[in-house]
Amino acid sequence: MSKKDLTRKVANMKARIAELEPLVKRDPLKKHPQIHEELEKLKKGLQEV
């Protein structure tokens, strides 16, 4: 993967995390577990990159 592709991937992940965090904060009882799972997956993926 080129450096440009990697930079774009990281930027997309950060943007999606920024979208999901307010949704997760408004759902403390985890009535929508898919958004919680996606956020955790993105955060873990961001740490690996």
C-alpha positions as CSV (number, residue, x, y, z in Angstrom):
1,M,0.0,0.0,0.0
2,S,1.4,3.4,-1.0
3,K,1.9,6.2,1.5
4,K,-0.8,8.2,-0.1
5,D,-3.3,5.3,0.2
6,L,-2.3,4.8,3.8
7,T,-2.8,8.5,4.6
8,R,-6.2,8.4,2.9
9,K,-7.2,5.3,4.8
10,V,-6.3,6.8,8.1
11,A,-8.1,10.0,7.3
12,N,-11.3,8.1,6.4
13,M,-11.1,6.1,9.6
14,K,-10.7,9.2,11.7
15,A,-13.6,10.9,9.9
16,R,-15.9,7.8,10.5
17,I,-14.8,7.8,14.2
18,A,-15.7,11.4,14.5
19,E,-19.2,10.6,13.1
20,L,-19.8,7.7,15.4
21,E,-18.6,9.1,18.7
22,P,-21.6,11.4,19.2
23,L,-24.0,8.5,18.4
24,V,-22.3,6.3,20.9
25,K,-22.4,8.9,23.6
26,R,-26.2,9.3,23.0
27,D,-26.6,5.5,23.3
28,P,-25.2,4.5,26.8
29,L,-27.4,1.5,27.1
30,K,-26.1,0.0,23.9
31,K,-29.5,-0.4,22.3
32,H,-27.7,-0.2,18.9
33,P,-24.7,-2.5,19.4
34,Q,-23.6,-2.3,15.8
35,I,-22.4,1.3,16.2
36,H,-20.5,0.4,19.3
37,E,-18.8,-2.5,17.6
38,E,-17.9,-0.5,14.5
39,L,-16.4,2.3,16.7
40,E,-14.3,-0.2,18.6
41,K,-13.2,-1.9,15.4
42,L,-12.2,1.4,13.8
43,K,-10.2,2.5,16.9
44,K,-8.4,-0.8,17.0
45,G,-7.6,-0.6,13.3
46,L,-6.3,3.0,13.8
47,Q,-3.9,1.8,16.5
48,E,-2.6,-1.0,14.3
49,V,-1.8,1.4,11.4
